[in-house]
Amino acid sequence: MSSGLAPIIQIDRQSREPLHRQIYNAYRAAIVQHALRPKERVPSTRTLAEELGVSRIPVLNAYAQLLAEGYFEARVGAGTVVSSSLPEQVTLPQRSVLRPASRRAPRPRSANHADLPSMHTVVRWLSGRRGAFSPGQPALEHFPFRIWSRLVARRCRDLPLASMHYGEPRGFRCLREVIASYLRTSRGVRCEADHIMIVSGSQQALEISTRVLLERGSRVWMEEPGYRFARDVFHLNGCRVVPVPVDSEGMDVEAGMDRCRSAEAALVTPSHQYPLGTTMSASRRLQLLEWAHNSGSWIMEDDYDSEYRYEGMPISSLQGLDPGSHVVYIGTFSKVLFPSLRLGYIVIPPDLIERFIAVRLTMDISPPNFLQLVLADFIQEGHFSRHIRRMRLLYRERSSALLESIRNELDVAVTVVGEQAGLHVSVTLPHGFDDHEVSERAARDGLWLVPLSSSYIERPSPQGFILGFSNIPAAEIPRAVKKLRNILCSH
């Protein structure tokens, strides 16, 4: 049984205030300030006396006073608890030491706060994206739970003591080795285990990379349209985003050089551009690498879901073409396994490894250990590759069902892009629609439509939606598209 909760009580034996009064005041303040809540258990008088290094007499006197005043109540078999009859908010008059509100200095503003998403937007995006068409959500009902649970149980039984200590800042070597082998064979990445750092998804990978590679005021090329949360990372770190248009060959490198040739870095999704789904052509890849080498700039390659390609083999990485180690390669397991796993990786150029480790140490020291071991087993025993093969077939079926339903059901003329790969397609709407307004109405009908315009920086922006198909069974897709048709037709 728990020994109960106690506030921080600082006993001052030099104080003129008696010990019992010091204990009483500490508890009373904790209850008034809502640090201790109704029905929460407090320690026994003997336990508290031992913790404070005092005799039981002042503790008994303090508890007696708190019981008498109604702050505590005694319960048979449960000991002493905070009174359940206290109101939710208890307020006491306190002497203010602040100046009048009208004379207070303004609160400092965080840098670029206007460019960051509101808390409402983030919470809604994360908690509400379980409806039809929410992008980036894998088909969790097809995840091999039994196999994963068996691996978790096995690791629990045989957990090495070393895994309970702080880990290596780059993560467990056993996981880094199997990831390096996978990337070399399936993605054409040039790497060894020493070049890999395990991180909490691609978002943390971008954060660490930005802190290492860039300074406040640095200019960063970013695809237009591009991933909103990546844009937020740059803004939060004081970088200036330079939007570079995307066409059927990917990022327009010449346009980027016209806009800002001396940018310090570029973020690209060359294998499957987010959100338009295009693949960067070979000529553009070589052009981008040439720009990076000539200008001494960095390239961050976000390879977030390239495992799922429905026409031909997955596209080889940009990093594998780079002879000068100017590319930082980022990957994640959120799309291929499940989002709450929160594991991803960075492939770091060799001369930057120490700098990445230094930044990682200041952020969170190292990634959590246990799930790294489970994931290493999952990959090494072949479950990972089998799961990807099965899911590729499933997502191909769902992608085809969505494209067919759009052709057959939508009366509104839309343009579909990005159907060759990934877990979503994008559709652009004809003139006269407001994608934010339509998405609000759709949410009330159980559809999760991400407005395409939110991926653009420059205005006016195209109107449309990013439609995920991975988390909705093929048989349910026509009905969801009919709902979308009704919403658009009522516009």
Protein Blocks (a to p, Z undefined) as FASTA:
>chain_A
ZZbjaddddddfkbmbdfklmmmmmmmmmmmnomacghiacddfklmmmmnopafklmmm
mmmmmmmnopaccdehklpaddfkbcfbdcdddddfbdcfklpccddddehklmpccfkl
mmmmmmmmmbghiahiacfklpcfklmmmmmmmmmmmocfklmmccdfkbpfklmmmmmm
mmmmmnopacdfklpccdebjklmmmmmmmmmpcehiacdddddddfklmmmmmmnopac
ddddddfkopafklmmmmommbcbdcddfklccfklpacdfklmmmmmmmmmmnopacdd
ddfklmpccedjddddfklmpmnopaccdddfklmmcfklopacddddfklmmmmmmmmm
mmnopacfklmmmmmmmmmnommmmmmmmmmmmmmmmmmmmmmmmmmmmmbdcddehklg
cjbdcddddehiafklmmmmmmmnopacddfklmpmbdcddddddddfklgcfklmmmmm
mmmmmmmmmZZ
